Amino acid sequence: MNTFLVILIALAMAGALVALIRGIIVFLRTTEADLRAGPDGPSVSSQQQNKMMSARVGFQAVAVLLVVLLLLLSRH
């Protein structure tokens, strides 16, 4: 069981890292026109950045919960 949880934690951490890298790439590709998006709503770049940030936070939350679960199970 512990091995399975460690594998899941590693996968969640890898997912967070991939989302972080993709978010940074989208940020670096942001143009001045994207930054000046008017009242039409957020630009596509901004939406992609938000999506990657949400994914990263989700992966991090899953990893933290799995670590807590692993610690609780290893006490017994």
PyMOL Python script that loads the backbone (N, CA, C, O; Angstrom):
from pymol import cmd

cmd.read_pdbstr("""\
ATOM      1  N   MET A   1       0.821  -1.193   0.000  1.00  0.00           N
ATOM      2  CA  MET A   1       0.000   0.000   0.000  1.00  0.00           C
ATOM      3  C   MET A   1       0.864   1.255   0.000  1.00  0.00           C
ATOM      4  O   MET A   1       0.582   2.221  -0.710  1.00  0.00           O
ATOM      5  N   ASN A   2       1.942   1.223   0.826  1.00  0.00           N
ATOM      6  CA  ASN A   2       2.826   2.386   0.883  1.00  0.00           C
ATOM      7  C   ASN A   2       3.490   2.647  -0.462  1.00  0.00           C
ATOM      8  O   ASN A   2       3.635   3.797  -0.877  1.00  0.00           O
ATOM      9  N   THR A   3       3.890   1.585  -1.136  1.00  0.00           N
ATOM     10  CA  THR A   3       4.528   1.740  -2.443  1.00  0.00           C
ATOM     11  C   THR A   3       3.563   2.364  -3.435  1.00  0.00           C
ATOM     12  O   THR A   3       3.943   3.235  -4.217  1.00  0.00           O
ATOM     13  N   PHE A   4       2.321   1.919  -3.402  1.00  0.00           N
ATOM     14  CA  PHE A   4       1.299   2.468  -4.286  1.00  0.00           C
ATOM     15  C   PHE A   4       1.100   3.963  -4.023  1.00  0.00           C
ATOM     16  O   PHE A   4       1.002   4.749  -4.966  1.00  0.00           O
ATOM     17  N   LEU A   5       1.040   4.356  -2.756  1.00  0.00           N
ATOM     18  CA  LEU A   5       0.874   5.765  -2.414  1.00  0.00           C
ATOM     19  C   LEU A   5       2.082   6.599  -2.839  1.00  0.00           C
ATOM     20  O   LEU A   5       1.930   7.728  -3.304  1.00  0.00           O
ATOM     21  N   VAL A   6       3.265   6.045  -2.680  1.00  0.00           N
ATOM     22  CA  VAL A   6       4.471   6.770  -3.100  1.00  0.00           C
ATOM     23  C   VAL A   6       4.467   6.987  -4.612  1.00  0.00           C
ATOM     24  O   VAL A   6       4.856   8.053  -5.089  1.00  0.00           O
ATOM     25  N   ILE A   7       4.031   5.985  -5.360  1.00  0.00           N
ATOM     26  CA  ILE A   7       3.935   6.125  -6.816  1.00  0.00           C
ATOM     27  C   ILE A   7       2.913   7.199  -7.172  1.00  0.00           C
ATOM     28  O   ILE A   7       3.165   8.025  -8.050  1.00  0.00           O
ATOM     29  N   LEU A   8       1.762   7.198  -6.501  1.00  0.00           N
ATOM     30  CA  LEU A   8       0.747   8.229  -6.758  1.00  0.00           C
ATOM     31  C   LEU A   8       1.267   9.620  -6.402  1.00  0.00           C
ATOM     32  O   LEU A   8       0.989  10.586  -7.112  1.00  0.00           O
ATOM     33  N   ILE A   9       2.011   9.725  -5.318  1.00  0.00           N
ATOM     34  CA  ILE A   9       2.590  11.016  -4.926  1.00  0.00           C
ATOM     35  C   ILE A   9       3.568  11.494  -6.000  1.00  0.00           C
ATOM     36  O   ILE A   9       3.560  12.667  -6.375  1.00  0.00           O
ATOM     37  N   ALA A  10       4.400  10.591  -6.487  1.00  0.00           N
ATOM     38  CA  ALA A  10       5.358  10.959  -7.539  1.00  0.00           C
ATOM     39  C   ALA A  10       4.644  11.417  -8.801  1.00  0.00           C
ATOM     40  O   ALA A  10       5.073  12.371  -9.449  1.00  0.00           O
ATOM     41  N   LEU A  11       3.551  10.738  -9.154  1.00  0.00           N
ATOM     42  CA  LEU A  11       2.777  11.141 -10.336  1.00  0.00           C
ATOM     43  C   LEU A  11       2.130  12.507 -10.141  1.00  0.00           C
ATOM     44  O   LEU A  11       2.113  13.323 -11.063  1.00  0.00           O
ATOM     45  N   ALA A  12       1.599  12.759  -8.951  1.00  0.00           N
ATOM     46  CA  ALA A  12       0.996  14.067  -8.672  1.00  0.00           C
ATOM     47  C   ALA A  12       2.055  15.170  -8.712  1.00  0.00           C
ATOM     48  O   ALA A  12       1.798  16.266  -9.210  1.00  0.00           O
ATOM     49  N   MET A  13       3.236  14.878  -8.189  1.00  0.00           N
ATOM     50  CA  MET A  13       4.319  15.858  -8.233  1.00  0.00           C
ATOM     51  C   MET A  13       4.766  16.122  -9.674  1.00  0.00           C
ATOM     52  O   MET A  13       5.046  17.263 -10.043  1.00  0.00           O
ATOM     53  N   ALA A  14       4.829  15.074 -10.474  1.00  0.00           N
ATOM     54  CA  ALA A  14       5.199  15.237 -11.881  1.00  0.00           C
ATOM     55  C   ALA A  14       4.144  16.056 -12.619  1.00  0.00           C
ATOM     56  O   ALA A  14       4.477  16.896 -13.455  1.00  0.00           O
ATOM     57  N   GLY A  15       2.880  15.814 -12.311  1.00  0.00           N
ATOM     58  CA  GLY A  15       1.808  16.594 -12.921  1.00  0.00           C
ATOM     59  C   GLY A  15       1.906  18.066 -12.560  1.00  0.00           C
ATOM     60  O   GLY A  15       1.693  18.934 -13.407  1.00  0.00           O
ATOM     61  N   ALA A  16       2.227  18.348 -11.304  1.00  0.00           N
ATOM     62  CA  ALA A  16       2.390  19.737 -10.876  1.00  0.00           C
ATOM     63  C   ALA A  16       3.559  20.390 -11.605  1.00  0.00           C
ATOM     64  O   ALA A  16       3.474  21.547 -12.017  1.00  0.00           O
ATOM     65  N   LEU A  17       4.647  19.643 -11.763  1.00  0.00           N
ATOM     66  CA  LEU A  17       5.815  20.180 -12.464  1.00  0.00           C
ATOM     67  C   LEU A  17       5.502  20.457 -13.928  1.00  0.00           C
ATOM     68  O   LEU A  17       5.895  21.497 -14.457  1.00  0.00           O
ATOM     69  N   VAL A  18       4.805  19.550 -14.583  1.00  0.00           N
ATOM     70  CA  VAL A  18       4.438  19.741 -15.991  1.00  0.00           C
ATOM     71  C   VAL A  18       3.514  20.953 -16.138  1.00  0.00           C
ATOM     72  O   VAL A  18       3.689  21.759 -17.051  1.00  0.00           O
ATOM     73  N   ALA A  19       2.541  21.083 -15.249  1.00  0.00           N
ATOM     74  CA  ALA A  19       1.631  22.228 -15.310  1.00  0.00           C
ATOM     75  C   ALA A  19       2.391  23.531 -15.071  1.00  0.00           C
ATOM     76  O   ALA A  19       2.107  24.540 -15.716  1.00  0.00           O
ATOM     77  N   LEU A  20       3.350  23.517 -14.153  1.00  0.00           N
ATOM     78  CA  LEU A  20       4.164  24.700 -13.893  1.00  0.00           C
ATOM     79  C   LEU A  20       4.967  25.091 -15.125  1.00  0.00           C
ATOM     80  O   LEU A  20       4.993  26.261 -15.506  1.00  0.00           O
ATOM     81  N   ILE A  21       5.621  24.118 -15.749  1.00  0.00           N
ATOM     82  CA  ILE A  21       6.439  24.400 -16.936  1.00  0.00           C
ATOM     83  C   ILE A  21       5.578  24.897 -18.086  1.00  0.00           C
ATOM     84  O   ILE A  21       5.951  25.844 -18.778  1.00  0.00           O
ATOM     85  N   ARG A  22       4.423  24.261 -18.294  1.00  0.00           N
ATOM     86  CA  ARG A  22       3.524  24.720 -19.365  1.00  0.00           C
ATOM     87  C   ARG A  22       3.021  26.122 -19.101  1.00  0.00           C
ATOM     88  O   ARG A  22       2.902  26.922 -20.029  1.00  0.00           O
ATOM     89  N   GLY A  23       2.721  26.436 -17.838  1.00  0.00           N
ATOM     90  CA  GLY A  23       2.278  27.780 -17.491  1.00  0.00           C
ATOM     91  C   GLY A  23       3.356  28.814 -17.739  1.00  0.00           C
ATOM     92  O   GLY A  23       3.065  29.915 -18.206  1.00  0.00           O
ATOM     93  N   ILE A  24       4.592  28.474 -17.433  1.00  0.00           N
ATOM     94  CA  ILE A  24       5.709  29.390 -17.677  1.00  0.00           C
ATOM     95  C   ILE A  24       5.894  29.612 -19.178  1.00  0.00           C
ATOM     96  O   ILE A  24       6.145  30.735 -19.614  1.00  0.00           O
ATOM     97  N   ILE A  25       5.772  28.556 -19.958  1.00  0.00           N
ATOM     98  CA  ILE A  25       5.908  28.687 -21.411  1.00  0.00           C
ATOM     99  C   ILE A  25       4.815  29.594 -21.967  1.00  0.00           C
ATOM    100  O   ILE A  25       5.091  30.451 -22.806  1.00  0.00           O
ATOM    101  N   VAL A  26       3.590  29.416 -21.511  1.00  0.00           N
ATOM    102  CA  VAL A  26       2.490  30.283 -21.968  1.00  0.00           C
ATOM    103  C   VAL A  26       2.764  31.723 -21.563  1.00  0.00           C
ATOM    104  O   VAL A  26       2.532  32.647 -22.343  1.00  0.00           O
ATOM    105  N   PHE A  27       3.257  31.915 -20.344  1.00  0.00           N
ATOM    106  CA  PHE A  27       3.574  33.262 -19.867  1.00  0.00           C
ATOM    107  C   PHE A  27       4.643  33.912 -20.737  1.00  0.00           C
ATOM    108  O   PHE A  27       4.532  35.089 -21.082  1.00  0.00           O
ATOM    109  N   LEU A  28       5.682  33.152 -21.095  1.00  0.00           N
ATOM    110  CA  LEU A  28       6.755  33.711 -21.905  1.00  0.00           C
ATOM    111  C   LEU A  28       6.309  34.033 -23.328  1.00  0.00           C
ATOM    112  O   LEU A  28       6.906  34.883 -23.990  1.00  0.00           O
ATOM    113  N   ARG A  29       5.277  33.366 -23.795  1.00  0.00           N
ATOM    114  CA  ARG A  29       4.756  33.626 -25.144  1.00  0.00           C
ATOM    115  C   ARG A  29       3.718  34.740 -25.172  1.00  0.00           C
ATOM    116  O   ARG A  29       3.202  35.082 -26.237  1.00  0.00           O
ATOM    117  N   THR A  30       3.411  35.302 -24.020  1.00  0.00           N
ATOM    118  CA  THR A  30       2.422  36.363 -23.949  1.00  0.00           C
ATOM    119  C   THR A  30       2.928  37.598 -24.692  1.00  0.00           C
ATOM    120  O   THR A  30       4.059  38.040 -24.487  1.00  0.00           O
ATOM    121  N   THR A  31       2.081  38.144 -25.550  1.00  0.00           N
ATOM    122  CA  THR A  31       2.456  39.323 -26.322  1.00  0.00           C
ATOM    123  C   THR A  31       1.876  40.573 -25.671  1.00  0.00           C
ATOM    124  O   THR A  31       1.063  40.500 -24.750  1.00  0.00           O
ATOM    125  N   GLU A  32       2.314  41.705 -26.170  1.00  0.00           N
ATOM    126  CA  GLU A  32       1.808  42.978 -25.659  1.00  0.00           C
ATOM    127  C   GLU A  32       0.311  43.118 -25.943  1.00  0.00           C
ATOM    128  O   GLU A  32      -0.427  43.700 -25.148  1.00  0.00           O
ATOM    129  N   ALA A  33      -0.127  42.584 -27.075  1.00  0.00           N
ATOM    130  CA  ALA A  33      -1.554  42.634 -27.408  1.00  0.00           C
ATOM    131  C   ALA A  33      -2.370  41.829 -26.395  1.00  0.00           C
ATOM    132  O   ALA A  33      -3.482  42.216 -26.038  1.00  0.00           O
ATOM    133  N   ASP A  34      -1.815  40.718 -25.941  1.00  0.00           N
ATOM    134  CA  ASP A  34      -2.503  39.914 -24.925  1.00  0.00           C
ATOM    135  C   ASP A  34      -2.645  40.696 -23.630  1.00  0.00           C
ATOM    136  O   ASP A  34      -3.669  40.615 -22.951  1.00  0.00           O
ATOM    137  N   LEU A  35      -1.607  41.454 -23.294  1.00  0.00           N
ATOM    138  CA  LEU A  35      -1.631  42.222 -22.057  1.00  0.00           C
ATOM    139  C   LEU A  35      -2.626  43.381 -22.111  1.00  0.00           C
ATOM    140  O   LEU A  35      -3.116  43.833 -21.076  1.00  0.00           O
ATOM    141  N   ARG A  36      -2.919  43.855 -23.314  1.00  0.00           N
ATOM    142  CA  ARG A  36      -3.825  44.994 -23.474  1.00  0.00           C
ATOM    143  C   ARG A  36      -5.249  44.571 -23.817  1.00  0.00           C
ATOM    144  O   ARG A  36      -6.004  45.343 -24.408  1.00  0.00           O
ATOM    145  N   ALA A  37      -5.610  43.362 -23.453  1.00  0.00           N
ATOM    146  CA  ALA A  37      -6.974  42.879 -23.740  1.00  0.00           C
ATOM    147  C   ALA A  37      -7.978  43.817 -23.089  1.00  0.00           C
ATOM    148  O   ALA A  37      -7.881  44.134 -21.903  1.00  0.00           O
ATOM    149  N   GLY A  38      -8.917  44.243 -23.869  1.00  0.00           N
ATOM    150  CA  GLY A  38      -9.887  45.227 -23.402  1.00  0.00           C
ATOM    151  C   GLY A  38     -11.073  44.598 -22.702  1.00  0.00           C
ATOM    152  O   GLY A  38     -10.963  43.522 -22.114  1.00  0.00           O
ATOM    153  N   PRO A  39     -12.206  45.276 -22.770  1.00  0.00           N
ATOM    154  CA  PRO A  39     -13.398  44.805 -22.072  1.00  0.00           C
ATOM    155  C   PRO A  39     -14.020  43.548 -22.680  1.00  0.00           C
ATOM    156  O   PRO A  39     -15.035  43.053 -22.190  1.00  0.00           O
ATOM    157  N   ASP A  40     -13.413  43.041 -23.737  1.00  0.00           N
ATOM    158  CA  ASP A  40     -13.935  41.823 -24.372  1.00  0.00           C
ATOM    159  C   ASP A  40     -13.704  40.594 -23.512  1.00  0.00           C
ATOM    160  O   ASP A  40     -14.196  39.511 -23.830  1.00  0.00           O
ATOM    161  N   GLY A  41     -12.965  40.749 -22.432  1.00  0.00           N
ATOM    162  CA  GLY A  41     -12.684  39.623 -21.547  1.00  0.00           C
ATOM    163  C   GLY A  41     -11.222  39.270 -21.597  1.00  0.00           C
ATOM    164  O   GLY A  41     -10.444  39.887 -22.323  1.00  0.00           O
ATOM    165  N   PRO A  42     -10.854  38.276 -20.824  1.00  0.00           N
ATOM    166  CA  PRO A  42      -9.446  37.886 -20.771  1.00  0.00           C
ATOM    167  C   PRO A  42      -8.980  37.294 -22.096  1.00  0.00           C
ATOM    168  O   PRO A  42      -9.755  36.671 -22.823  1.00  0.00           O
ATOM    169  N   SER A  43      -7.718  37.498 -22.391  1.00  0.00           N
ATOM    170  CA  SER A  43      -7.157  36.968 -23.625  1.00  0.00           C
ATOM    171  C   SER A  43      -7.000  35.448 -23.509  1.00  0.00           C
ATOM    172  O   SER A  43      -7.106  34.870 -22.427  1.00  0.00           O
ATOM    173  N   VAL A  44      -6.746  34.832 -24.647  1.00  0.00           N
ATOM    174  CA  VAL A  44      -6.545  33.382 -24.680  1.00  0.00           C
ATOM    175  C   VAL A  44      -5.329  33.017 -23.839  1.00  0.00           C
ATOM    176  O   VAL A  44      -5.341  32.012 -23.129  1.00  0.00           O
ATOM    177  N   SER A  45      -4.285  33.827 -23.916  1.00  0.00           N
ATOM    178  CA  SER A  45      -3.075  33.578 -23.132  1.00  0.00           C
ATOM    179  C   SER A  45      -3.386  33.610 -21.643  1.00  0.00           C
ATOM    180  O   SER A  45      -2.915  32.761 -20.886  1.00  0.00           O
ATOM    181  N   SER A  46      -4.169  34.576 -21.230  1.00  0.00           N
ATOM    182  CA  SER A  46      -4.536  34.695 -19.821  1.00  0.00           C
ATOM    183  C   SER A  46      -5.364  33.501 -19.367  1.00  0.00           C
ATOM    184  O   SER A  46      -5.182  32.994 -18.259  1.00  0.00           O
ATOM    185  N   GLN A  47      -6.260  33.061 -20.214  1.00  0.00           N
ATOM    186  CA  GLN A  47      -7.079  31.897 -19.883  1.00  0.00           C
ATOM    187  C   GLN A  47      -6.216  30.647 -19.758  1.00  0.00           C
ATOM    188  O   GLN A  47      -6.437  29.824 -18.869  1.00  0.00           O
ATOM    189  N   GLN A  48      -5.237  30.502 -20.643  1.00  0.00           N
ATOM    190  CA  GLN A  48      -4.351  29.340 -20.577  1.00  0.00           C
ATOM    191  C   GLN A  48      -3.496  29.384 -19.318  1.00  0.00           C
ATOM    192  O   GLN A  48      -3.268  28.354 -18.683  1.00  0.00           O
ATOM    193  N   GLN A  49      -3.021  30.579 -18.955  1.00  0.00           N
ATOM    194  CA  GLN A  49      -2.235  30.710 -17.735  1.00  0.00           C
ATOM    195  C   GLN A  49      -3.069  30.326 -16.517  1.00  0.00           C
ATOM    196  O   GLN A  49      -2.591  29.619 -15.630  1.00  0.00           O
ATOM    197  N   ASN A  50      -4.308  30.791 -16.475  1.00  0.00           N
ATOM    198  CA  ASN A  50      -5.195  30.452 -15.355  1.00  0.00           C
ATOM    199  C   ASN A  50      -5.469  28.957 -15.300  1.00  0.00           C
ATOM    200  O   ASN A  50      -5.514  28.368 -14.220  1.00  0.00           O
ATOM    201  N   LYS A  51      -5.651  28.350 -16.458  1.00  0.00           N
ATOM    202  CA  LYS A  51      -5.908  26.910 -16.515  1.00  0.00           C
ATOM    203  C   LYS A  51      -4.713  26.130 -15.976  1.00  0.00           C
ATOM    204  O   LYS A  51      -4.882  25.181 -15.210  1.00  0.00           O
ATOM    205  N   MET A  52      -3.514  26.526 -16.374  1.00  0.00           N
ATOM    206  CA  MET A  52      -2.314  25.839 -15.902  1.00  0.00           C
ATOM    207  C   MET A  52      -2.099  26.059 -14.405  1.00  0.00           C
ATOM    208  O   MET A  52      -1.661  25.150 -13.701  1.00  0.00           O
ATOM    209  N   MET A  53      -2.404  27.256 -13.922  1.00  0.00           N
ATOM    210  CA  MET A  53      -2.257  27.516 -12.490  1.00  0.00           C
ATOM    211  C   MET A  53      -3.244  26.663 -11.700  1.00  0.00           C
ATOM    212  O   MET A  53      -2.888  26.108 -10.660  1.00  0.00           O
ATOM    213  N   SER A  54      -4.460  26.555 -12.175  1.00  0.00           N
ATOM    214  CA  SER A  54      -5.460  25.733 -11.491  1.00  0.00           C
ATOM    215  C   SER A  54      -5.049  24.261 -11.494  1.00  0.00           C
ATOM    216  O   SER A  54      -5.215  23.560 -10.495  1.00  0.00           O
ATOM    217  N   ALA A  55      -4.521  23.807 -12.609  1.00  0.00           N
ATOM    218  CA  ALA A  55      -4.068  22.413 -12.689  1.00  0.00           C
ATOM    219  C   ALA A  55      -2.921  22.170 -11.711  1.00  0.00           C
ATOM    220  O   ALA A  55      -2.893  21.148 -11.025  1.00  0.00           O
ATOM    221  N   ARG A  56      -1.975  23.110 -11.648  1.00  0.00           N
ATOM    222  CA  ARG A  56      -0.840  22.964 -10.734  1.00  0.00           C
ATOM    223  C   ARG A  56      -1.304  22.907  -9.287  1.00  0.00           C
ATOM    224  O   ARG A  56      -0.849  22.064  -8.515  1.00  0.00           O
ATOM    225  N   VAL A  57      -2.214  23.809  -8.920  1.00  0.00           N
ATOM    226  CA  VAL A  57      -2.729  23.825  -7.552  1.00  0.00           C
ATOM    227  C   VAL A  57      -3.468  22.527  -7.251  1.00  0.00           C
ATOM    228  O   VAL A  57      -3.356  21.997  -6.146  1.00  0.00           O
ATOM    229  N   GLY A  58      -4.209  22.015  -8.203  1.00  0.00           N
ATOM    230  CA  GLY A  58      -4.919  20.750  -8.015  1.00  0.00           C
ATOM    231  C   GLY A  58      -3.966  19.586  -7.795  1.00  0.00           C
ATOM    232  O   GLY A  58      -4.165  18.772  -6.893  1.00  0.00           O
ATOM    233  N   PHE A  59      -2.919  19.509  -8.630  1.00  0.00           N
ATOM    234  CA  PHE A  59      -1.926  18.441  -8.464  1.00  0.00           C
ATOM    235  C   PHE A  59      -1.218  18.558  -7.115  1.00  0.00           C
ATOM    236  O   PHE A  59      -0.957  17.551  -6.457  1.00  0.00           O
ATOM    237  N   GLN A  60      -0.909  19.787  -6.710  1.00  0.00           N
ATOM    238  CA  GLN A  60      -0.247  19.968  -5.421  1.00  0.00           C
ATOM    239  C   GLN A  60      -1.159  19.537  -4.271  1.00  0.00           C
ATOM    240  O   GLN A  60      -0.699  18.920  -3.311  1.00  0.00           O
ATOM    241  N   ALA A  61      -2.441  19.862  -4.368  1.00  0.00           N
ATOM    242  CA  ALA A  61      -3.391  19.470  -3.326  1.00  0.00           C
ATOM    243  C   ALA A  61      -3.488  17.945  -3.226  1.00  0.00           C
ATOM    244  O   ALA A  61      -3.509  17.386  -2.130  1.00  0.00           O
ATOM    245  N   VAL A  62      -3.545  17.292  -4.364  1.00  0.00           N
ATOM    246  CA  VAL A  62      -3.605  15.833  -4.376  1.00  0.00           C
ATOM    247  C   VAL A  62      -2.341  15.252  -3.749  1.00  0.00           C
ATOM    248  O   VAL A  62      -2.418  14.314  -2.956  1.00  0.00           O
ATOM    249  N   ALA A  63      -1.179  15.803  -4.100  1.00  0.00           N
ATOM    250  CA  ALA A  63       0.080  15.306  -3.543  1.00  0.00           C
ATOM    251  C   ALA A  63       0.118  15.480  -2.028  1.00  0.00           C
ATOM    252  O   ALA A  63       0.547  14.574  -1.313  1.00  0.00           O
ATOM    253  N   VAL A  64      -0.323  16.629  -1.535  1.00  0.00           N
ATOM    254  CA  VAL A  64      -0.323  16.867  -0.091  1.00  0.00           C
ATOM    255  C   VAL A  64      -1.270  15.903   0.612  1.00  0.00           C
ATOM    256  O   VAL A  64      -0.927  15.350   1.657  1.00  0.00           O
ATOM    257  N   LEU A  65      -2.451  15.699   0.054  1.00  0.00           N
ATOM    258  CA  LEU A  65      -3.403  14.763   0.663  1.00  0.00           C
ATOM    259  C   LEU A  65      -2.849  13.342   0.685  1.00  0.00           C
ATOM    260  O   LEU A  65      -3.034  12.614   1.660  1.00  0.00           O
ATOM    261  N   LEU A  66      -2.175  12.953  -0.382  1.00  0.00           N
ATOM    262  CA  LEU A  66      -1.585  11.612  -0.419  1.00  0.00           C
ATOM    263  C   LEU A  66      -0.454  11.470   0.599  1.00  0.00           C
ATOM    264  O   LEU A  66      -0.298  10.410   1.204  1.00  0.00           O
ATOM    265  N   VAL A  67       0.333  12.522   0.792  1.00  0.00           N
ATOM    266  CA  VAL A  67       1.395  12.474   1.798  1.00  0.00           C
ATOM    267  C   VAL A  67       0.791  12.337   3.191  1.00  0.00           C
ATOM    268  O   VAL A  67       1.282  11.567   4.017  1.00  0.00           O
ATOM    269  N   VAL A  68      -0.271  13.084   3.443  1.00  0.00           N
ATOM    270  CA  VAL A  68      -0.944  12.982   4.746  1.00  0.00           C
ATOM    271  C   VAL A  68      -1.485  11.571   4.943  1.00  0.00           C
ATOM    272  O   VAL A  68      -1.334  10.990   6.018  1.00  0.00           O
ATOM    273  N   LEU A  69      -2.110  11.024   3.917  1.00  0.00           N
ATOM    274  CA  LEU A  69      -2.630   9.666   3.998  1.00  0.00           C
ATOM    275  C   LEU A  69      -1.503   8.658   4.245  1.00  0.00           C
ATOM    276  O   LEU A  69      -1.647   7.741   5.054  1.00  0.00           O
ATOM    277  N   LEU A  70      -0.393   8.836   3.549  1.00  0.00           N
ATOM    278  CA  LEU A  70       0.755   7.950   3.743  1.00  0.00           C
ATOM    279  C   LEU A  70       1.273   8.034   5.176  1.00  0.00           C
ATOM    280  O   LEU A  70       1.594   7.010   5.780  1.00  0.00           O
ATOM    281  N   LEU A  71       1.356   9.227   5.715  1.00  0.00           N
ATOM    282  CA  LEU A  71       1.821   9.383   7.096  1.00  0.00           C
ATOM    283  C   LEU A  71       0.855   8.763   8.095  1.00  0.00           C
ATOM    284  O   LEU A  71       1.277   8.150   9.075  1.00  0.00           O
ATOM    285  N   LEU A  72      -0.431   8.922   7.850  1.00  0.00           N
ATOM    286  CA  LEU A  72      -1.431   8.329   8.749  1.00  0.00           C
ATOM    287  C   LEU A  72      -1.373   6.807   8.712  1.00  0.00           C
ATOM    288  O   LEU A  72      -1.484   6.147   9.745  1.00  0.00           O
ATOM    289  N   LEU A  73      -1.199   6.261   7.523  1.00  0.00           N
ATOM    290  CA  LEU A  73      -1.156   4.800   7.399  1.00  0.00           C
ATOM    291  C   LEU A  73       0.145   4.209   7.918  1.00  0.00           C
ATOM    292  O   LEU A  73       0.172   3.055   8.345  1.00  0.00           O
ATOM    293  N   SER A  74       1.214   4.977   7.888  1.00  0.00           N
ATOM    294  CA  SER A  74       2.498   4.432   8.340  1.00  0.00           C
ATOM    295  C   SER A  74       2.620   4.431   9.875  1.00  0.00           C
ATOM    296  O   SER A  74       3.537   3.819  10.424  1.00  0.00           O
ATOM    297  N   ARG A  75       1.708   5.107  10.551  1.00  0.00           N
ATOM    298  CA  ARG A  75       1.709   5.107  12.020  1.00  0.00           C
ATOM    299  C   ARG A  75       1.287   3.753  12.586  1.00  0.00           C
ATOM    300  O   ARG A  75       1.691   3.391  13.691  1.00  0.00           O
ATOM    301  N   HIS A  76       0.496   3.021  11.851  1.00  0.00           N
ATOM    302  CA  HIS A  76      -0.065   1.754  12.374  1.00  0.00           C
ATOM    303  C   HIS A  76       0.767   0.578  12.010  1.00  0.00           C
ATOM    304  O   HIS A  76       0.434  -0.551  12.372  1.00  0.00           O
TER     305      HIS A  76
END
""", "prot")
cmd.dss("prot")
cmd.show_as("cartoon", "prot")
cmd.util.cbc("prot")
cmd.orient("prot")
